[in-house]
């Protein structure tokens, strides 16, 4: 999706870096990603979704090993040295095992980004990332999705991709 930088800056009341690339990652078994690329006048948002399906695996250890292996393989293809990488920090679940799983998945993305040599790697909570764009922070994901779609003039139905867009835009904010 291509937009005028001015449109994004006005919609979110931010100033974006020009000639930059940011990768936003909402890591989980269902990982949303957005590569946001700017030039002097426009921004391209290349969004995608990695679905690691482990439903058929009964053994919990094997299931998680597959998740980590699949995420590693996909991230290795996705992350490039020239990217500013913004990874969503772990949402503290009431289930400790889920929190551990999400932390490990984020750690895989961080480690790969570091090894590849990305310039900047940021951790942002969903709340921090939303706040930086002037979005309501403590609302349901569907509200964030509707708001971002309205501001962008899009009809994206995947909440993880919306989160990835928010993260990628955070990586382009001029400070």
N, C-alpha and C positions, 0 to 999 in steps of 0.2 A: 504494500500500500504506500502510495506516495502522497505527501502533503507539503504544503508550503511551510517553511519554518515559522514564518510569521503567524500562521494559523495556530500552530501548536503553542507558540509562546503566548499568544493572546488567550487561547482557551484555558491554559493552565497557569497563566500569569508567572511565567518563568523566562529566563534567558538561556538559550541553548548554545553550546560550543559548536563552531562550524568546522567542517572537515575532520570529523571525529566519528568513531564507531564504538558503540556500547552494546554489550550483550547482557540482557536481563535473564536470570534463571530462577524459576520457581521450582526448585528441585523436590522430587518425590517420585513415587512409582508412576505417577502421571505428571511429567515435567513439562511445564510451558516454557518456551523460550522466545525471545525477541531480539533480533539484531537490528539496531537503530543506527542508520548511517546518514550523516549530514554532509552537505556541501555548502556552498555559500548561500543558497536560496531554498533548498528543499531537504526533506528528511524522508527516508524510506524505512518503513517498518516491515521487516521480514519476520513473520511470526510462525511458530510451529509448535508441535506437541509430540512428546515422546511417551508412549504408553507401554510400560513394562508389565505385561500380563503374566501373572504368576498364579492365577486361580487354580490351575490344574495340579500344582505341586503341593502335596500334603506336608512334607517335611519342612518345618519352619526354617531350619538352618540352610537347607538347599534353596528354599524360596528367597531368602535374603541374599545369599551368594549370587543368585541369578540377577536379582535387582541391582546389586553393586556392579556386577560384571557388565550388564547391559547399559547401565548408566555410564560407566567408564568408557565403553566402546563408543557410545553415541557422543559423549562430551569430547572425546579425543578428536572426533571428526569436526565438531562444532566450534571449539574454542580456537581462536587465532591470536597470535602474539600482539597484533595491533589493537586488540580490543581492550576497552575498559570493561571489566566484568563486575556485574552487580548480582550478588547471590542473596536470595531471600533467607534471612536468618530463621532459625527453627521457631515454629510456634510451639509453645509449651503445652503439650497435650496432657490430658488427665491420665493417659496411658503412657507409662514410662518407656515401654518398649517401642512405641510409636515415636516418641521424642528421640530416642537413641537412633532409630532407623533414619529419621529425617536428618539428624545431625551428621550421621555418617555419609549420607548422600550429598549433603552440602559440602562436607569435607572432601569428598571425591572431586567435586567441581573446583573447589578452592585449590587443592593440591595440583590438579592438572593445569589450572591457570598459572600457578606459581612456576611449575616446571617448564611450561611453554614460554614463560617470560612476559606475561601480560603486564602492562605498565601499572595499572591500578586495579586492585581487587577490593571491592567494598562488600561488607555485610550490611544489609538493611532489613529491619523487621517490616512486615506489611504496613504497620502503623507509621513507621518513620518514612517509608517510601511514599505512602499516600499523602501524608502531611506535607512533604516537600513539594508536592504538586497541587496543594490546596484542596485536596479531596477530604471528605469526611473519613475519619480514622476508624472509629469503633462501630462500624456498621456491618451488616451482613454482606457477604461477597456479591450477592446479586445486586445490591444497591451500588456498589463500586462498579460492577460491570455495566449497569445501566448508565451511570454517570459518565464513565469513560466513553462508552459508545455514543452518547449524546454529544459530548465535547468533540469527539473525532468525526462524528457523522458516519459511524460504522455499525455493523450488526454482528459483532463477534459474540458467539454463544459459549465459548470455552473460558471459564473463569481463570484457569491457570495461564492461558495466553494473555488475558487482560492483566493479571498480576505481573507477567513478564514484561509487558509494555510499560507498565508503571515503573518497574525496576530499571529497564533500559533507559527510559527518559531521565531517571535519577542520575544515571551515569553520564549524561550529557549536559546537566545543569551547570551553567557558568557560575563560578563563585567569585 
